[in-house]
Amino acid sequence: MKRVAISACLTGTKCRYDATDNFNREVLEELKDSELIPFCPEDHAFGSPRPTMDLIERDGEISAISNETGKDLSEEIRTYAKEFFERHRGVDLYIGKDRSPSCGVATAKVYDSDKNLLRTNGMGLMSAEASRVQIECIDAEKFIKER
């Protein structure tokens, strides 16, 4: 059985920044014969609801910065991601929520320090860890389009 790490909001968990979900029936239908392992680093670290965050690139380094306080939230997300993949070895596929600063695979917005948009194809911090440990990663919208 295929083991799939999936953004928890896609499964109906109300863990988005505004305490809603991104339930995706199509994704779940495609994965009905897989073992799903939901994750949400932001809800785990900061709860829901919570202030939004953006990915900011400074000196080639990407950080998740709170839009409310300006605090760097990266460490909490990266710690969760590392611990998640240590606990869940043997994951075959990672499906992230598009455009998320944590979970977006190739759709996260990345800004400079002045909040000028640099690109829209960035990788969220959780996705970067999945990629680092060599798990196949895909955004949910692309996953559906390729099926």
HELIX and SHEET records of a PDB file:
HELIX    1   1 ALA A    8  THR A   11  5                                   4    
HELIX    2   2 ARG A   25  GLU A   30  1                                   6    
HELIX    3   3 PRO A   41  PHE A   46  1                                   6    
HELIX    4   4 SER A   74  ARG A   87  1                                  14    
HELIX    5   5 LEU A  125  ARG A  132  1                                   8    
HELIX    6   6 ALA A  140  LYS A  145  1                                   6    
SHEET    1   A 4 GLU A  35  PHE A  39  0                                        
SHEET    2   A 4 ARG A   3  SER A   7  1                                        
SHEET    3   A 4 LEU A  93  GLY A  96  1                                        
SHEET    4   A 4 GLU A 136  ASP A 139  1                                        
SHEET    1   B 4 GLU A  61  SER A  66  0                                        
SHEET    2   B 4 MET A  53  ARG A  58 -1                                        
SHEET    3   B 4 ALA A 108  TYR A 111  1                                        
SHEET    4   B 4 LEU A 117  GLY A 122 -1                                        
END                                                                             
